[in-house]
Amino acid sequence: MQSVLSFFLKYTTAEKSDCFCKKTQKHTDLSVYNFLSELFQLHHMKRRKHSFFGGSVRNTMAKEKKSLGLLPKLIIAIVLGIMIGNIAKAANFPIIIEIGATFNSIFGNFLNFCIPLIIIGFVVPGIADLGDGAGKTLALTAGVAYISTIIAGTVAYAVDSVAFPTFLQVGSIVMDNAQNAEETMLSGLFTVDMPPIMEVMSALLISFILGLGISLTKSTTLKDVFHEFQNLVVSLVSGVLIPLLPVHVYGIFANMTYTGTVMEIMSVFIKVFAIIIVLHIAIIIFQYTFAGIFAKKNPFALIKNMIPAYVTALGTQSSAATIPVTVQQTKKNGVSDTIAEFVCPLCATIHLSGSTITLTSCSIAIMMLNGWEISFSQMFPFIMMLGVTMVAAPGVPGGAVMAALGILESMLGFNDSMLALMIALYIAQDSFGTACNVTGDGAIAVLMDAITGKKKKTA
């Protein structure tokens, strides 16, 4: 609280000084915006204080506590799992792998128990917060962001369904509950059942009803309650699930190495990642071409101005932490201050086209490796629901994959091992997905500025 007050005093004092010095109103507005931006970053850092992820938070918190980021921990876990798996296989000593499989089973059950809580804790406040804004401009921006996300996921499906079979051997790895699953993955010594309090779809429906209800009725009491519950869920994810995740990934990769499937996965996903990055670049070009045509601006000049935001997001792995840079570069594209300062922070919350491409591509690859049939009628509803659940992603770094766990399980039928692999694969390229998200926010701002500008001229 003292930190917040210090920021407030700093900038209100600056504003008073500007008034005495007879500065322009524009400078005062900039001072207020800087205050809000730094206050947002302070709040953002405090919410992620205990996070193991990288980002600008990592740089800021490094002075307080030096710790490996999650990605290095996952790399260590994967390497260690491969080493232990090879040793256990050479020595014919499966008990080491079975101990890891036991932890995987217990952790997986606990994760399944937490998924409905994560959905409610993230989705309800996310939807409720959409009620705060500028009316029609908010609704139009949200609609454009959702359509952009759906297009990104659909393009990813179209490209993946053609490209993946050229280098991916369908059915080469079995991680589901098929009859020959025991031949490819060792079971744990025992398990502990942890039935969730409700089904995933029930949690989604309740979240939509409560979120929309709070937004329409403007119930501040309920809104505060669910924001507090969101903080609790954030603590659960960042304080319990994320720290234990490397151990879970270690067990999965040790088991896959012991059964001889790990090298297939590693070689396949290097190529998958290459296709994902190409898709990221393609969707950015599409977004800016569409916005550029509508705004009558050169799309490649617009993209060039957004490069600093892209590079910043690569380092921070956080759309929210990149907001000041995104707003600044968006203004350089000729977007009005009002639109840039409204659209960019909003889209950092609701527009995750890059993350949608990654989640869609990784899920398709895992399904193909398991020999599952892939069809547009199956994937399109998943992509549409993914676009909605992306609203729940903010609040936790890498939250897109955490928010998507529920629909990966309920709509695509992923089990614990497949969900763990999805998390590891997503985090491995989180920087590029975030950079794509942030850069796309600038395109939506250009489009919204053109739309609102035309409306003003018409009026």
C-alpha positions, 0 to 999 in steps of 0.5 A, spaced: 500 500 500 505 504 501 508 503 494 502 505 491 501 511 495 508 513 493 506 512 486 500 516 487 504 522 490 509 522 485 505 523 479 500 527 483 505 532 485 508 532 477 501 534 475 501 540 480 508 542 478 505 542 471 499 546 472 504 551 476 509 551 470 503 552 465 504 546 461 500 543 456 494 538 458 497 533 453 503 533 458 498 532 464 495 526 461 501 523 459 503 523 467 496 520 469 497 515 464 505 513 466 502 513 473 497 508 471 502 504 467 507 503 473 501 502 478 499 496 473 506 493 473 506 494 480 500 490 481 502 485 476 509 484 479 505 483 486 500 478 483 506 474 480 511 475 486 511 467 488 512 465 480 517 461 477 516 463 470 521 468 467 519 475 464 520 482 467 518 480 474 524 475 474 528 481 472 525 485 478 525 480 483 532 477 482 534 482 487 530 479 492 531 472 490 535 469 485 532 462 483 531 458 476 526 460 472 521 454 470 523 453 463 530 451 466 527 447 471 523 443 466 529 442 461 533 440 467 527 435 469 527 433 462 534 431 461 534 428 468 528 424 466 532 421 460 538 419 464 534 416 469 530 412 464 536 410 460 540 407 466 533 404 469 532 401 462 540 398 462 540 395 469 533 393 468 530 396 474 523 399 473 522 400 480 525 407 479 520 409 474 514 406 478 516 411 483 516 416 479 509 414 475 506 413 482 508 421 483 505 422 476 498 419 478 497 422 485 499 429 482 495 428 476 489 426 480 490 432 484 491 437 478 484 434 475 481 436 482 484 443 481 481 444 474 474 446 476 477 451 481 482 454 476 476 455 471 472 458 476 477 462 479 480 465 472 473 465 468 468 468 472 473 474 474 475 475 467 468 475 464 466 480 469 471 485 468 469 485 461 463 489 464 468 495 465 469 499 459 467 504 454 460 500 452 460 499 444 467 500 443 469 494 448 464 490 445 467 491 438 474 490 440 472 484 444 468 481 438 474 483 433 479 479 438 475 473 439 474 473 431 482 473 430 483 468 435 478 463 432 482 465 425 488 463 428 486 456 431 483 455 424 489 456 420 493 452 425 488 446 424 488 447 416 496 447 416 497 442 421 493 437 418 497 437 412 504 438 414 504 434 420 503 427 417 509 428 412 514 427 418 509 425 424 508 417 424 501 417 426 500 412 432 507 411 434 506 413 441 500 411 445 499 415 452 492 414 452 488 408 456 488 404 450 489 396 451 496 396 449 498 402 454 501 398 459 506 396 454 508 403 453 508 407 459 509 403 466 504 404 472 505 407 479 505 403 485 499 405 488 494 411 486 490 416 491 483 417 488 481 425 488 474 426 484 473 433 482 467 437 485 464 438 479 465 436 471 469 441 467 463 442 463 459 444 469 465 449 471 465 452 465 457 453 464 457 456 472 463 460 470 459 463 464 453 464 468 456 467 474 461 472 470 455 474 465 451 475 471 456 479 475 457 484 469 450 485 467 448 486 474 454 490 476 454 487 483 461 489 486 460 484 492 460 478 488 465 481 483 470 482 489 469 475 492 471 472 486 477 476 485 479 474 492 477 467 490 482 468 483 487 470 488 487 464 492 487 460 485 493 464 483 497 462 489 495 455 488 497 455 481 504 459 482 505 456 489 503 448 489 502 446 482 507 450 478 513 448 483 511 441 482 511 441 475 518 439 473 517 433 478 511 431 474 515 432 467 521 428 470 516 422 471 513 423 464 520 423 460 523 418 465 517 413 463 517 415 456 525 413 456 524 407 459 519 405 454 523 407 448 518 413 446 522 419 448 526 420 442 520 420 437 517 425 441 523 430 441 525 429 434 517 430 432 516 437 436 522 440 434 519 440 427 512 442 430 515 448 434 518 450 427 511 450 424 508 454 430 513 459 429 512 460 421 504 460 423 505 466 428 509 470 423 503 468 418 498 470 422 501 477 424 502 479 417 495 477 416 492 481 421 496 487 419 494 486 412 487 486 414 488 492 419 492 496 414 487 495 408 482 498 412 486 503 415 489 505 408 496 504 411 502 500 409 502 493 413 509 492 413 511 499 416 506 497 421 509 491 423 516 494 423 514 499 428 511 493 433 518 490 433 520 493 439 514 490 443 515 483 439 522 483 442 520 485 449 515 480 449 520 475 447 524 477 454 518 478 459 514 472 457 508 476 459 503 480 455 501 485 461 508 486 462 509 489 455 503 493 455 507 500 456 511 498 450 505 496 446 502 502 447 508 506 445 509 503 439 502 502 437 501 510 437 507 510 433 503 507 428 498 513 428 493 510 433 490 515 437 492 516 444 485 514 447 484 508 442 491 505 444 491 506 451 484 502 451 485 497 446 492 494 448 491 493 455 484 490 454 487 485 448 493 483 453 487 480 457 483 477 451 487 476 445 491 470 445 492 468 437 499 466 438 497 462 444 491 459 440 496 457 435 501 453 439 495 450 443 492 447 437 498 445 434 501 441 440 494 438 441 493 436 434 501 433 434 499 429 441 493 426 438 496 424 432 502 421 435 497 417 439 493 414 433 487 419 434 482 421 428 483 428 427 477 432 424 475 439 423 468 438 426 472 435 432 477 441 433 473 447 431 468 447 437 475 446 441 478 452 438 471 456 439 471 454 446 479 455 447 478 463 444 473 464 450 477 460 455 483 465 453 479 470 457 481 466 463 489 466 461 491 472 465 493 472 472 498 467 472 504 467 467 503 461 462 496 461 464 493 460 457 495 453 457 493 452 465 486 455 463 486 450 457 487 444 461 479 443 462 477 443 455 483 439 453 481 434 458 473 434 457 473 436 449 479 432 446 479 427 452 487 428 454 489 424 460 494 426 465 500 424 461 498 428 455 496 434 459 503 434 462 506 434 456 502 439 453 504 444 459 511 442 458 511 443 450 507 450 451 512 453 456 518 451 452 515 456 446 511 461 451 516 467 449 514 466 441 506 465 443 506 471 447 510 475 442 505 474 437 499 475 442 502 482 443 504 484 436 497 482 434 494 487 439 497 493 435 493 490 429 487 490 433 488 497 435 490 500 428 483 497 426 479 499 431 482 506 430 480 506 423 473 504 425 472 509 430 475 514 426 470 513 420 464 513 425 466 520 428 467 523 421 460 520 419 457 523 425 
